[in-house]
Amino acid sequence: MSAADEILDIVDEHDRVVGQSPRGRVYAEGLRHRCVFVQARDAEGRLFVHRRTSTKLVFPSLHDMFVGGVVGAGESYDDAALREAEEELGVTGLPRPEYLFKFLYDDGAGRTWWSAVYQVRCELPVRPQAEEVAWYDFLPEDEVERRLDEWQWVPDGLAAYERLKGHRSPG
């Protein structure tokens, strides 16, 4: 089965399931669905950063500071976070990612999805999927901050990153 054929839950503005559809149709018609964003850090606290492959259906060739993806039909956010993190990092036995918060991403141009944000510590050697990840490294957060204006980033990942910084800020 191709990625475009994967069945996703379609959700409303309150994140209630209202139907199901293949991923290709979801993207083509801008149907609201669910995604997970997992911030992975290594043993030294550095962030996993990668550039997506040119064959990705959404945001090809852009950089991202999260691993993750769509939540399959009937799948929980928590299960999707672990599945996607292990798949993209190329590991097994990862600790269950810690849920932080959820927000509705809307780019104003027909792309909208509920986004659950997680964090996980990955102390395993990573072997990212070649079909998903064109380049990767673990970078100190200050370097990621410096690169925000230099690299092209996935817009939903940037939105999640800004919200995560606010989530972690005192007050």
DSSP file with accessible surface (Angstrom, degrees, kcal/mol):
  #  RESIDUE AA STRUCTURE BP1 BP2  ACC     N-H-->O    O-->H-N    N-H-->O    O-->H-N    TCO  KAPPA ALPHA  PHI   PSI    X-CA   Y-CA   Z-CA
    1    1 A M              0   0  184      0, 0.0     2,-0.1     0, 0.0     5,-0.0   0.000 360.0 360.0 360.0 134.0    0.0    0.0    0.0
    2    2 A S    >>  -     0   0   60      1,-0.1     3,-1.3     4,-0.0     4,-0.6  -0.409 360.0-109.3 -80.6 162.2    1.3    3.4   -0.9
    3    3 A A  G >4 S+     0   0   50      1,-0.3     3,-1.1     2,-0.2    20,-0.3   0.867 119.3  60.0 -58.2 -35.8    1.4    6.3    1.6
    4    4 A A  G 34 S+     0   0   32      1,-0.2    20,-3.0    19,-0.2    21,-0.4   0.752 103.2  52.2 -66.2 -21.5   -1.4    8.0   -0.4
    5    5 A D  G <4 S+     0   0   89     -3,-1.3    -1,-0.2    18,-0.2    -2,-0.2   0.557  79.2 117.8 -91.0 -10.8   -3.7    5.0    0.2
    6    6 A E    <<  -     0   0   39     -3,-1.1    17,-2.8    -4,-0.6     2,-0.4  -0.351  68.0-123.2 -58.9 135.3   -3.2    4.9    4.0
    7    7 A I  E     -A   22   0A  72     15,-0.2    66,-2.3    16,-0.1     2,-0.3  -0.692  31.6-172.9 -87.9 130.1   -6.6    5.5    5.7
    8    8 A L  E     -AB  21  72A   0     13,-2.8    13,-2.1    -2,-0.4     2,-0.3  -0.881  27.1-111.5-118.5 151.8   -6.8    8.5    8.1
    9    9 A D  E     -A   20   0A  10     62,-0.6     2,-0.5    -2,-0.3    25,-0.4  -0.637  26.9-141.4 -75.9 137.6   -9.5    9.7   10.4
   10   10 A I  E     -A   19   0A  20      9,-3.1     8,-3.3    -2,-0.3     9,-1.2  -0.879  25.9-167.7 -97.8 133.0  -11.2   12.9    9.4
   11   11 A V  E     -A   17   0A   3     21,-2.1    21,-0.2    -2,-0.5     6,-0.2  -0.845  14.4-128.0-125.6 159.8  -11.9   15.1   12.4
   12   12 A D    >   -     0   0   21      4,-2.0     3,-2.2    -2,-0.3    -1,-0.1  -0.224  48.5 -79.0 -93.0-172.1  -13.9   18.3   13.2
   13   13 A E  T 3  S+     0   0  102      1,-0.3    -1,-0.0     2,-0.1    91,-0.0   0.632 132.9  51.3 -66.6 -11.7  -12.8   21.5   14.9
   14   14 A H  T 3  S-     0   0  115      2,-0.1    -1,-0.3     0, 0.0     3,-0.1   0.219 120.2-107.8-106.6  11.6  -13.1   19.7   18.3
   15   15 A D  S <  S+     0   0   14     -3,-2.2     2,-0.4     1,-0.3    -2,-0.1   0.777  71.1 144.9  66.4  31.5  -11.0   16.8   17.2
   16   16 A R        -     0   0  145      1,-0.0    -4,-2.0     2,-0.0    -1,-0.3  -0.838  56.8-109.5 -97.8 136.8  -13.9   14.4   17.0
   17   17 A V  E     +A   11   0A  72     -2,-0.4    -6,-0.3    -6,-0.2     3,-0.1  -0.464  42.0 166.5 -67.7 127.8  -13.8   11.7   14.2
   18   18 A V  E     -     0   0A  95     -8,-3.3     2,-0.3     1,-0.3    -7,-0.2   0.354  61.9 -33.0-121.5  -1.7  -16.4   12.5   11.5
   19   19 A G  E     -A   10   0A  30     -9,-1.2    -9,-3.1     2,-0.0    -1,-0.3  -0.980  56.7-105.2 171.2-173.3  -15.2   10.1    8.8
   20   20 A Q  E     +A    9   0A 118     -2,-0.3   -11,-0.2   -11,-0.3   -13,-0.1  -0.980  30.6 165.8-141.5 151.7  -12.3    8.4    7.1
   21   21 A S  E     -A    8   0A   4    -13,-2.1   -13,-2.8    -2,-0.3    52,-0.1  -0.982  42.1 -87.0-160.1 155.2  -10.5    8.9    3.9
   22   22 A P  E >>  -A    7   0A  48      0, 0.0     4,-2.4     0, 0.0     3,-0.5  -0.382  41.9-117.5 -65.3 146.3   -7.2    7.9    2.0
   23   23 A R  H 3> S+     0   0   33    -17,-2.8     4,-2.7   -20,-0.3     5,-0.3   0.863 112.9  57.5 -54.0 -42.6   -4.3   10.2    2.8
   24   24 A G  H 3> S+     0   0   27    -20,-3.0     4,-2.4     1,-0.2    -1,-0.2   0.911 110.6  43.0 -57.6 -42.2   -4.0   11.3   -0.8
   25   25 A R  H <> S+     0   0  125     -3,-0.5     4,-2.8   -21,-0.4     6,-0.3   0.890 110.5  56.8 -70.3 -39.4   -7.6   12.5   -0.8
   26   26 A V  H  X>S+     0   0    0     -4,-2.4     5,-2.1     1,-0.2     4,-0.8   0.944 113.3  40.2 -56.1 -47.6   -7.1   14.1    2.6
   27   27 A Y  H  <5S+     0   0   64     -4,-2.7     3,-0.5     3,-0.2    -2,-0.2   0.925 115.5  50.5 -68.4 -44.4   -4.2   16.2    1.3
   28   28 A A  H  <5S+     0   0   89     -4,-2.4    -2,-0.2    -5,-0.3    -1,-0.2   0.872 120.2  35.0 -63.5 -36.7   -5.8   17.0   -2.0
   29   29 A E  H  <5S-     0   0  109     -4,-2.8    -1,-0.2    -5,-0.1    -2,-0.2   0.432 106.6-120.2-101.0   1.5   -9.1   18.2   -0.5
   30   30 A G  T  <5 +     0   0   30     -4,-0.8     2,-0.3    -3,-0.5    -3,-0.2   0.877  45.9 177.0  64.2  39.2   -7.6   19.8    2.7
   31   31 A L      < -     0   0   43     -5,-2.1     2,-0.2    -6,-0.3    -1,-0.2  -0.566  34.3-110.6 -79.2 137.9   -9.5   17.5    5.1
   32   32 A R        +     0   0   58     -2,-0.3   -21,-2.1   -21,-0.2    81,-0.2  -0.483  52.9 152.6 -70.9 131.9   -8.8   18.0    8.7
   33   33 A H  E     -c  113   0B   5     79,-0.8    81,-2.7   -23,-0.2     2,-0.4  -0.609  40.3 -84.4-140.8-162.5   -6.9   15.1   10.3
   34   34 A R  E     +c  114   0B  40    -25,-0.4    37,-2.4    37,-0.4     2,-0.3  -0.935  35.5 175.7-122.7 142.8   -4.5   14.2   13.1
   35   35 A C  E     -cD 115  70B  10     79,-2.8    81,-2.3    -2,-0.4     2,-0.4  -0.939  17.8-141.6-137.3 159.9   -0.7   14.4   13.3
   36   36 A V  E     -cD 116  69B   2     33,-2.7    33,-1.2    -2,-0.3     2,-0.4  -0.948   6.3-162.8-122.4 145.7    2.0   13.9   15.9
   37   37 A F  E     -cD 117  68B   8     79,-2.7    81,-3.1    -2,-0.4     2,-0.5  -0.995   9.0-170.5-126.2 120.7    5.2   15.9   16.4
   38   38 A V  E     -cD 118  67B   0     29,-3.4    29,-2.6    -2,-0.4     2,-0.7  -0.957  13.0-151.5-119.5 117.3    7.9   14.3   18.5
   39   39 A Q  E     -c  119   0B   1     79,-2.7    81,-2.4    -2,-0.5     2,-0.5  -0.793  19.9-161.2 -85.6 116.3   11.0   16.3   19.6
   40   40 A A  E     -c  120   0B   2     -2,-0.7     8,-2.8     8,-0.3     2,-0.4  -0.875   9.3-174.5-104.1 131.0   13.8   13.7   20.0
   41   41 A R  E     -cE 121  47B  42     79,-2.2    81,-3.4    -2,-0.5     6,-0.2  -0.939  17.4-132.7-120.5 147.6   16.9   14.5   22.0
   42   42 A D    >   -     0   0   13      4,-2.0     3,-2.1    -2,-0.4    81,-0.2  -0.191  44.6 -82.0 -85.9-175.4   20.0   12.4   22.3
   43   43 A A  T 3  S+     0   0   62     79,-0.4    80,-0.1     1,-0.3    -1,-0.1   0.774 131.9  53.1 -60.9 -24.8   21.8   11.6   25.6
   44   44 A E  T 3  S-     0   0  148      2,-0.1    -1,-0.3     1,-0.0    79,-0.0   0.390 120.0-108.2 -91.6   1.7   23.6   15.0   25.5
   45   45 A G    <   +     0   0   20     -3,-2.1    96,-0.2     1,-0.3     2,-0.1   0.525  69.5 145.5  86.5   5.9   20.3   16.9   25.1
   46   46 A R        -     0   0   78     94,-0.1    -4,-2.0     1,-0.1     2,-0.3  -0.489  49.4-114.2 -78.0 150.7   20.8   17.8   21.4
   47   47 A L  E     -EF  41 139B   0     92,-2.9    92,-3.0    -6,-0.2     2,-0.5  -0.648  18.9-122.7 -87.5 138.5   17.8   18.0   19.1
   48   48 A F  E     + F   0 138B   1     -8,-2.8     2,-0.4    -2,-0.3    -8,-0.3  -0.664  37.9 179.7 -76.4 122.0   17.4   15.6   16.2
   49   49 A V  E     + F   0 137B   0     88,-2.9    88,-2.1    -2,-0.5     2,-0.3  -0.970   3.1 169.5-125.6 141.1   17.1   17.7   13.0
   50   50 A H  E     -GF  64 136B   1     14,-2.5    14,-2.8    -2,-0.4     2,-0.5  -0.959  33.1-124.5-147.5 163.8   16.6   16.4    9.5
   51   51 A R  E     -GF  63 135B  87     84,-2.4    83,-3.0    -2,-0.3    84,-1.1  -0.963  35.4-125.4-110.0 129.5   15.8   17.4    6.0
   52   52 A R  E     - F   0 133B  32     10,-2.9    81,-0.2    -2,-0.5     9,-0.1  -0.346  29.7-101.0 -70.5 153.6   12.9   15.6    4.4
   53   53 A T    >   -     0   0   14     79,-1.3     8,-1.3    78,-0.1     3,-1.3  -0.287  26.9-115.1 -71.0 161.7   13.3   13.7    1.2
   54   54 A S  T 3  S+     0   0   87      6,-0.3    -1,-0.1     1,-0.2    -2,-0.1   0.597 111.6  64.1 -73.1  -9.8   12.1   15.2   -2.1
   55   55 A T  T 3  S+     0   0  106     76,-0.2    -1,-0.2     3,-0.0    77,-0.0   0.429  71.4 121.7 -96.0   0.8    9.5   12.5   -2.5
   56   56 A K    <   -     0   0   34     -3,-1.3     3,-0.0     1,-0.1    76,-0.0  -0.357  64.1-134.9 -63.9 143.1    7.5   13.4    0.6
   57   57 A L  S    S+     0   0   92      1,-0.1     2,-0.4     2,-0.1    -1,-0.1   0.825  91.3  37.0 -67.6 -33.4    3.8   14.1   -0.1
   58   58 A V  S    S-     0   0   12      1,-0.2    -1,-0.1    96,-0.0    96,-0.0  -0.979 129.2  -5.9-124.9 134.9    3.8   17.2    2.1
   59   59 A F  S >  S-     0   0   18     -2,-0.4     3,-1.3     1,-0.1    -7,-0.2   0.886  78.9-162.0  53.9  51.1    6.7   19.7    2.6
   60   60 A P  T 3   +     0   0   58      0, 0.0    -6,-0.3     0, 0.0    -1,-0.1  -0.295  66.4   7.8 -63.2 145.3    9.3   17.8    0.5
   61   61 A S  T 3  S+     0   0   51     -8,-1.3     2,-0.2     1,-0.2    91,-0.2   0.514  97.1 127.2  66.3   9.3   13.0   18.8    0.9
   62   62 A L    <   -     0   0   31     -3,-1.3   -10,-2.9    -9,-0.2    91,-0.2  -0.634  61.3-109.7 -94.9 157.2   12.4   21.0    3.9
   63   63 A H  E     -Gh  51 153B  24     89,-3.3    91,-2.6   -12,-0.3     2,-0.3  -0.505  33.0-171.2 -80.8 155.2   14.1   20.8    7.3
   64   64 A D  E     -G   50   0B  10    -14,-2.8   -14,-2.5    89,-0.2    88,-0.0  -0.996  26.9-159.4-147.4 145.0   12.3   19.7   10.4
   65   65 A M  S    S+     0   0    1     -2,-0.3     2,-0.3   -16,-0.2   -25,-0.3   0.181  80.3  62.5-108.3  15.2   13.1   19.6   14.2
   66   66 A F        -     0   0    0    -27,-0.1     2,-0.3   -16,-0.1   -27,-0.2  -0.956  67.4-145.3-131.3 152.9   10.5   16.9   14.9
   67   67 A V  E     +D   38   0B   2    -29,-2.6   -29,-3.4    -2,-0.3     2,-0.3  -0.809  54.5  88.0-103.8 158.7    9.9   13.4   13.8
   68   68 A G  E     -D   37   0B  11     -2,-0.3     2,-0.3    16,-0.3   -31,-0.2  -0.982  38.9-173.4 151.5-162.0    6.4   12.3   13.4
   69   69 A G  E     -D   36   0B  24    -33,-1.2   -33,-2.7    -2,-0.3     2,-0.1  -0.986  44.0 -16.6 163.3-159.5    3.6   12.2   10.9
   70   70 A V  E     -D   35   0B   2     -2,-0.3     2,-0.5   -35,-0.2   -35,-0.3  -0.361  54.0-123.3 -77.6 152.6   -0.1   11.4   10.5
   71   71 A V        -     0   0    4    -37,-2.4   -62,-0.6   -62,-0.1   -37,-0.4  -0.833  32.5-126.8 -92.2 125.7   -2.2    9.4   12.9
   72   72 A G  B >   -B    8   0A   8     -2,-0.5     3,-2.2     4,-0.2   -64,-0.2  -0.244  39.2 -74.5 -70.6 161.8   -3.7    6.4   11.2
   73   73 A A  T 3  S+     0   0   37    -66,-2.3    -1,-0.2     1,-0.3     3,-0.1  -0.347 120.5   5.2 -57.4 127.7   -7.5    5.6   11.3
   74   74 A G  T 3  S+     0   0   70      1,-0.3     2,-0.3    -3,-0.1    -1,-0.3   0.408 101.8 127.1  77.8  -1.3   -8.4    4.3   14.7
   75   75 A E    <   -     0   0   40     -3,-2.2    -1,-0.3     1,-0.1     2,-0.1  -0.642  58.1-124.5 -89.3 144.4   -4.9    4.9   16.1
   76   76 A S     >  -     0   0   50     -2,-0.3     4,-2.4     1,-0.1     5,-0.2  -0.476  19.8-118.3 -81.2 157.2   -4.3    6.9   19.3
   77   77 A Y  H  > S+     0   0   30      1,-0.2     4,-2.6     2,-0.2     5,-0.2   0.921 115.7  52.9 -56.8 -45.4   -2.0    9.9   19.3
   78   78 A D  H  > S+     0   0   73      1,-0.2     4,-1.9     2,-0.2    -1,-0.2   0.917 110.5  45.5 -60.2 -45.3    0.3    8.1   21.8
   79   79 A D  H  > S+     0   0   79      1,-0.2     4,-2.6     2,-0.2    -1,-0.2   0.904 113.2  50.4 -65.8 -39.7    0.6    5.0   19.7
   80   80 A A  H  X S+     0   0    0     -4,-2.4     4,-3.1     2,-0.2     5,-0.3   0.898 107.3  54.8 -64.6 -38.9    1.3    7.1   16.5
   81   81 A A  H  X S+     0   0    0     -4,-2.6     4,-2.2     2,-0.2     5,-0.2   0.936 112.6  41.8 -61.7 -45.9    4.0    9.1   18.4
   82   82 A L  H  X S+     0   0   34     -4,-1.9     4,-2.6     2,-0.2     5,-0.3   0.949 116.9  48.0 -67.1 -46.3    5.9    6.0   19.3
   83   83 A R  H  X S+     0   0   61     -4,-2.6     4,-2.6     1,-0.2    -2,-0.2   0.950 115.2  44.1 -59.0 -50.3    5.4    4.3   15.9
   84   84 A E  H  X S+     0   0   10     -4,-3.1     4,-2.8    -5,-0.2     5,-0.3   0.902 113.2  50.9 -65.3 -40.9    6.5    7.4   13.9
   85   85 A A  H  X S+     0   0    0     -4,-2.2     4,-2.4    -5,-0.3     5,-0.2   0.943 113.5  44.7 -63.3 -45.9    9.5    8.2   16.2
   86   86 A E  H  X>S+     0   0   47     -4,-2.6     5,-1.8    -5,-0.2     4,-1.5   0.924 115.6  48.3 -64.9 -41.5   10.8    4.6   15.9
   87   87 A E  H  <5S+     0   0   71     -4,-2.6    42,-0.5    -5,-0.3    -2,-0.2   0.951 116.4  40.4 -62.6 -51.6   10.2    4.6   12.1
   88   88 A E  H  <5S+     0   0    3     -4,-2.8    41,-0.6     1,-0.2    -1,-0.2   0.858 120.2  43.5 -71.5 -34.1   11.8    7.9   11.4
   89   89 A L  H  <5S-     0   0    0     -4,-2.4    38,-2.6    -5,-0.3    -1,-0.2   0.681 105.7-129.1 -81.3 -18.5   14.7    7.4   13.7
   90   90 A G  T  <5 +     0   0   20     -4,-1.5     2,-0.3     1,-0.3    -3,-0.2   0.901  64.5 121.2  72.6  41.1   15.2    3.8   12.6
   91   91 A V      < -     0   0    7     -5,-1.8     2,-0.3    -6,-0.2    -1,-0.3  -0.871  48.7-150.8-129.0 163.5   15.2    2.4   16.1
   92   92 A T  S    S+     0   0  118     -2,-0.3     0, 0.0     1,-0.1     0, 0.0  -0.965  77.3  37.7-130.3 150.5   13.2   -0.2   18.2
   93   93 A G  S    S+     0   0   66     -2,-0.3    -1,-0.1     1,-0.2     3,-0.1   0.687  72.4 161.7  85.2  19.5   12.7   -0.1   21.9
   94   94 A L        -     0   0   10     -3,-0.1    -1,-0.2   -12,-0.1    28,-0.1  -0.442  47.1-104.0 -68.0 141.7   12.4    3.7   22.2
   95   95 A P        -     0   0   74      0, 0.0    -1,-0.1     0, 0.0     3,-0.1  -0.351  48.9 -87.7 -61.1 152.1   10.8    4.9   25.4
   96   96 A R        -     0   0  131      1,-0.1   -17,-0.1    -3,-0.1   -18,-0.0  -0.430  52.1-110.6 -62.0 126.5    7.2    6.0   25.0
   97   97 A P        -     0   0    7      0, 0.0     2,-0.5     0, 0.0    23,-0.2  -0.282  29.5-115.9 -59.0 146.2    7.2    9.7   24.0
   98   98 A E  E     -I  119   0B 110     21,-3.2    21,-1.7    -3,-0.1     2,-0.2  -0.752  24.7-128.6 -88.5 122.7    5.9   12.1   26.7
   99   99 A Y  E     +I  118   0B 110     -2,-0.5    19,-0.2    19,-0.2     3,-0.1  -0.488  32.4 170.0 -69.7 135.9    2.8   14.0   25.6
  100  100 A L  E     -     0   0B  24     17,-2.9     2,-0.3     1,-0.4    18,-0.2   0.780  53.0 -42.8-112.7 -53.2    3.1   17.7   26.1
  101  101 A F  E     -I  117   0B  31     16,-1.2    16,-3.2     2,-0.0    -1,-0.4  -0.976  44.1-125.4-169.2 173.2    0.1   19.5   24.5
  102  102 A K  E     +I  116   0B  78     -2,-0.3     2,-0.3    14,-0.2    14,-0.2  -0.974  23.8 173.9-133.7 145.9   -2.1   19.6   21.4
  103  103 A F  E     -I  115   0B  16     12,-2.2    12,-3.1    -2,-0.3     2,-0.7  -0.977  34.8-111.1-147.5 159.6   -3.0   22.5   19.0
  104  104 A L  E     -I  114   0B  54     -2,-0.3     2,-0.4    10,-0.2    10,-0.2  -0.842  30.6-153.2 -94.5 112.2   -4.9   23.0   15.8
  105  105 A Y  E     +I  113   0B  18      8,-2.8     8,-1.9    -2,-0.7     2,-0.3  -0.724  21.2 168.5 -83.5 133.5   -2.5   23.8   13.0
  106  106 A D  E     -I  112   0B  94     -2,-0.4     6,-0.2     6,-0.2    -2,-0.0  -0.905  22.4-169.1-147.7 115.8   -4.1   25.9   10.2
  107  107 A D        -     0   0   58      4,-2.5     5,-0.1    -2,-0.3    -1,-0.0   0.465  43.3-120.7 -85.6  -0.7   -2.0   27.6    7.5
  108  108 A G  S    S+     0   0   70      3,-0.3     4,-0.1     1,-0.1    -1,-0.1   0.469  98.7  84.2  78.6  -0.9   -5.0   29.6    6.2
  109  109 A A  S    S-     0   0   83      2,-0.3     3,-0.1   -79,-0.0    -1,-0.1  -0.003 120.0 -76.8-123.1  25.6   -4.6   28.0    2.8
  110  110 A G  S    S+     0   0   43      1,-0.2     2,-0.6   -80,-0.0    -4,-0.0   0.478  97.5 115.9  97.1   1.6   -6.6   24.8    3.3
  111  111 A R        +     0   0  102    -79,-0.0    -4,-2.5     2,-0.0     2,-0.3  -0.926  35.3 151.8-106.0 116.0   -4.1   22.8    5.3
  112  112 A T  E     + I   0 106B  13     -2,-0.6   -79,-0.8    -6,-0.2     2,-0.3  -0.998   8.1 156.0-146.8 135.8   -5.3   22.1    8.8
  113  113 A W  E     -cI  33 105B  11     -8,-1.9    -8,-2.8    -2,-0.3     2,-0.3  -0.979  44.2-107.0-157.0 148.5   -4.7   19.3   11.3
  114  114 A W  E     -cI  34 104B  38    -81,-2.7   -79,-2.8    -2,-0.3     2,-0.5  -0.640  40.2-157.1 -73.9 133.2   -4.8   18.6   15.0
  115  115 A S  E     -cI  35 103B   0    -12,-3.1   -12,-2.2    -2,-0.3     2,-0.5  -0.957  11.0-163.4-125.2 113.9   -1.2   18.4   16.2
  116  116 A A  E     -cI  36 102B   0    -81,-2.3   -79,-2.7    -2,-0.5     2,-0.4  -0.855  15.3-150.1 -97.4 128.2   -0.1   16.5   19.3
  117  117 A V  E     +cI  37 101B   0    -16,-3.2   -17,-2.9    -2,-0.5   -16,-1.2  -0.859  21.3 169.4-106.4 133.3    3.4   17.5   20.5
  118  118 A Y  E     -cI  38  99B   1    -81,-3.1   -79,-2.7    -2,-0.4     2,-0.3  -0.821  20.6-146.2-131.2 168.6    5.6   15.0   22.4
  119  119 A Q  E     +cI  39  98B  50    -21,-1.7   -21,-3.2    -2,-0.3     2,-0.3  -0.979  16.5 177.2-137.9 151.5    9.2   14.7   23.5
  120  120 A V  E     -c   40   0B  13    -81,-2.4   -79,-2.2    -2,-0.3     2,-0.5  -0.991  27.2-130.7-151.0 148.2   11.5   11.7   23.8
  121  121 A R  E     -c   41   0B 106     -2,-0.3     2,-0.6   -81,-0.2   -79,-0.2  -0.909  22.4-165.5 -99.0 124.6   15.0   10.9   24.8
  122  122 A C        +     0   0    3    -81,-3.4   -79,-0.4    -2,-0.5     4,-0.1  -0.919  21.7 162.6-115.2 103.7   16.7    8.6   22.2
  123  123 A E        +     0   0  140     -2,-0.6    -1,-0.1   -81,-0.2   -81,-0.1   0.251  50.4  98.9-101.3   9.9   20.0    7.1   23.5
  124  124 A L  S    S-     0   0   69      1,-0.1     2,-0.3   -81,-0.0   -81,-0.1  -0.634  89.0 -95.7 -92.2 152.6   20.0    4.5   20.8
  125  125 A P        -     0   0   98      0, 0.0     2,-0.3     0, 0.0    -2,-0.1  -0.544  47.8-134.0 -66.1 128.8   22.1    4.7   17.6
  126  126 A V        -     0   0   20     -2,-0.3   -36,-0.2    -4,-0.1   -35,-0.1  -0.636  27.8-179.8 -90.9 147.8   19.7    6.1   14.9
  127  127 A R        -     0   0  162    -38,-2.6     3,-0.1    -2,-0.3   -38,-0.0  -0.647  24.3-153.9-139.3  74.9   19.3    4.8   11.4
  128  128 A P        -     0   0   22      0, 0.0     2,-0.2     0, 0.0   -39,-0.2  -0.131  28.3 -93.7 -57.1 149.0   16.7    7.1    9.8
  129  129 A Q    >>  -     0   0   50    -41,-0.6     4,-2.9   -42,-0.5     3,-1.2  -0.439  25.8-144.5 -63.1 125.7   14.6    5.8    7.0
  130  130 A A  T 34 S+     0   0   76      1,-0.3    -1,-0.2    -2,-0.2   -42,-0.0   0.819 100.1  56.8 -63.6 -29.4   16.2    6.7    3.6
  131  131 A E  T 34 S+     0   0  120      1,-0.2    -1,-0.3   -78,-0.1   -76,-0.2   0.695 119.3  30.8 -74.7 -16.5   12.7    7.2    2.1
  132  132 A E  T <4 S+     0   0   40     -3,-1.2   -79,-1.3     1,-0.2     2,-0.5   0.746 118.1  48.9-106.7 -36.2   11.8    9.8    4.8
  133  133 A V  E  <  +F   52   0B  11     -4,-2.9    -1,-0.2   -81,-0.2   -81,-0.2  -0.946  44.4 176.3-122.9 118.2   15.1   11.5    5.7
  134  134 A A  E    S+     0   0B  52    -83,-3.0     2,-0.3    -2,-0.5   -82,-0.2   0.771  79.1   1.3 -86.6 -30.8   17.7   12.9    3.3
  135  135 A W  E     +F   51   0B  86    -84,-1.1   -84,-2.4     2,-0.0    -1,-0.3  -0.981  69.2 173.8-153.4 149.6   20.0   14.4    5.9
  136  136 A Y  E     +F   50   0B  98     -2,-0.3     2,-0.3   -86,-0.2   -86,-0.2  -0.992   7.4 162.1-156.0 161.4   20.1   14.4    9.7
  137  137 A D  E     -F   49   0B  72    -88,-2.1   -88,-2.9    -2,-0.3     2,-0.6  -0.949  40.3-110.6-165.9 161.3   22.2   15.4   12.8
  138  138 A F  E     -F   48   0B  24     -2,-0.3   -90,-0.2   -90,-0.2   -92,-0.1  -0.929  44.6-173.0 -98.0 120.6   21.7   16.0   16.5
  139  139 A L  E     -F   47   0B   5    -92,-3.0   -92,-2.9    -2,-0.6    -2,-0.0  -0.914  28.9-107.0-118.7 144.8   22.2   19.7   17.0
  140  140 A P    >>  -     0   0   52      0, 0.0     4,-1.9     0, 0.0     3,-0.7  -0.356  37.0-116.1 -61.6 148.4   22.5   21.9   20.1
  141  141 A E  H 3> S+     0   0   60      1,-0.3     4,-2.6     2,-0.2     5,-0.2   0.859 114.3  58.5 -60.6 -33.8   19.3   24.0   20.6
  142  142 A D  H 3> S+     0   0  100      1,-0.2     4,-1.9     2,-0.2    -1,-0.3   0.877 106.1  49.7 -65.5 -31.7   21.2   27.2   20.2
  143  143 A E  H <> S+     0   0   41     -3,-0.7     4,-2.0     2,-0.2    -1,-0.2   0.911 108.4  52.3 -71.0 -39.1   22.4   26.1   16.7
  144  144 A V  H  X S+     0   0    0     -4,-1.9     4,-0.9     1,-0.2    -2,-0.2   0.945 108.8  51.4 -58.8 -45.4   18.8   25.2   15.8
  145  145 A E  H >< S+     0   0   70     -4,-2.6     3,-0.8     1,-0.2     4,-0.4   0.910 109.4  49.8 -58.1 -43.1   17.8   28.7   16.8
  146  146 A R  H >< S+     0   0  136     -4,-1.9     3,-0.6     1,-0.2    -1,-0.2   0.846 109.8  51.9 -63.8 -34.2   20.6   30.2   14.6
  147  147 A R  H >X S+     0   0   71     -4,-2.0     4,-2.6     1,-0.2     3,-0.9   0.594  82.9  90.2 -81.1  -9.4   19.4   28.1   11.7
  148  148 A L  T << S+     0   0   27     -4,-0.9    -1,-0.2    -3,-0.8     5,-0.2   0.851  97.4  35.5 -57.1 -36.5   15.8   29.1   11.9
  149  149 A D  T <4 S+     0   0  161     -3,-0.6    -1,-0.3    -4,-0.4    -2,-0.2   0.534 119.5  51.1 -92.6  -8.9   16.4   32.1    9.5
  150  150 A E  T <4 S+     0   0  119     -3,-0.9     2,-0.3    -4,-0.2    -2,-0.2   0.792 104.6  51.2 -97.6 -36.2   19.0   30.2    7.3
  151  151 A W  S  < S-     0   0   57     -4,-2.6     2,-0.6   -89,-0.0   -89,-0.1  -0.697  84.2-111.7-103.1 158.6   17.2   27.0    6.4
  152  152 A Q        -     0   0  148     -2,-0.3   -89,-3.3   -91,-0.2     2,-0.3  -0.804  41.7-166.1 -89.2 122.7   13.8   26.3    4.9
  153  153 A W  B     -h   63   0B  16     -2,-0.6   -89,-0.2   -91,-0.2  -102,-0.1  -0.776  30.0 -97.4-111.5 152.6   11.7   24.6    7.6
  154  154 A V     >  -     0   0    0    -91,-2.6     4,-2.1    -2,-0.3     5,-0.2  -0.473  35.5-135.9 -63.3 131.2    8.3   22.8    7.5
  155  155 A P  H  > S+     0   0   50      0, 0.0     4,-2.2     0, 0.0    -1,-0.1   0.876 101.5  50.8 -65.1 -35.2    5.8   25.4    8.5
  156  156 A D  H  > S+     0   0   17      2,-0.2     4,-2.5     1,-0.2     5,-0.2   0.897 109.8  51.3 -70.7 -34.0    3.8   23.1   10.8
  157  157 A G  H  > S+     0   0    0      2,-0.2     4,-2.8     1,-0.2    -1,-0.2   0.907 108.9  50.8 -65.5 -40.0    7.0   22.1   12.6
  158  158 A L  H  X S+     0   0   53     -4,-2.1     4,-2.6     2,-0.2     5,-0.2   0.922 110.3  49.8 -62.5 -41.9    7.9   25.8   13.1
  159  159 A A  H  X S+     0   0   19     -4,-2.2     4,-2.1     1,-0.2    -2,-0.2   0.925 113.0  46.3 -62.1 -43.3    4.5   26.4   14.6
  160  160 A A  H  X S+     0   0    0     -4,-2.5     4,-2.6     2,-0.2    -2,-0.2   0.908 111.8  51.8 -65.3 -40.5    4.9   23.4   16.9
  161  161 A Y  H  X S+     0   0    0     -4,-2.8     4,-2.5     2,-0.2    -2,-0.2   0.922 109.9  48.2 -63.4 -44.6    8.4   24.6   17.9
  162  162 A E  H  X S+     0   0   97     -4,-2.6     4,-2.0     1,-0.2    -1,-0.2   0.918 113.6  47.3 -63.2 -42.0    7.3   28.1   18.7
  163  163 A R  H  X S+     0   0  113     -4,-2.1     4,-2.6    -5,-0.2    -2,-0.2   0.891 110.2  53.3 -65.5 -37.9    4.4   26.7   20.8
  164  164 A L  H  X S+     0   0    1     -4,-2.6     4,-2.0     2,-0.2    -2,-0.2   0.918 106.9  51.2 -64.7 -40.7    6.8   24.3   22.5
  165  165 A K  H  X S+     0   0   56     -4,-2.5     4,-1.0     1,-0.2    -1,-0.2   0.927 112.8  46.5 -61.6 -41.9    9.1   27.2   23.5
  166  166 A G  H  < S+     0   0   50     -4,-2.0     3,-0.4     1,-0.2    -2,-0.2   0.897 109.3  54.8 -65.3 -37.8    6.1   29.0   24.9
  167  167 A H  H  < S+     0   0   97     -4,-2.6    -1,-0.2     1,-0.2    -2,-0.2   0.857 112.3  43.5 -62.0 -36.1    5.0   25.8   26.7
  168  168 A R  H  < S+     0   0   90     -4,-2.0    -1,-0.2    -5,-0.1    -2,-0.2   0.596  91.3 103.2 -87.6 -14.2    8.4   25.5   28.4
  169  169 A S  S  < S-     0   0   70     -4,-1.0     2,-0.1    -3,-0.4    -3,-0.0  -0.508  78.7-113.4 -72.3 136.3    8.8   29.2   29.3
  170  170 A P              0   0  131      0, 0.0    -1,-0.1     0, 0.0    -2,-0.1  -0.411 360.0 360.0 -66.5 143.6    8.1   30.1   32.9
  171  171 A G              0   0  126     -2,-0.1    -2,-0.1     0, 0.0     0, 0.0   0.589 360.0 360.0  88.4 360.0    5.1   32.2   33.5
